[in-house]
């Protein structure tokens, strides 16, 4: 790990004073103090974590990535409702 890096992830859930964040490329989620998150951060928000010397120093919500994920999910749900997953196009 370098002295300073940025990681991306998604807020999975809140447990008391902690936010459980699923980080891109990592198997285990990371627990981050809610105090480091913006007040309006919520489950499902995509975030960027700034890390210095192994410690999270700042968490920012990435509204563009959050919106893009919502749109992907919406499109998948619409395909499911239309039954496209049941078609055999082979």
Beta strands, then each sheet from edge to edge (+ up, - down):
strand 1: 4-15
strand 2: 18-23
strand 3: 30-33
strand 4: 46-52
strand 5: 55-61
sheet 1: 3+ 2- 1+ 4- 5+
end
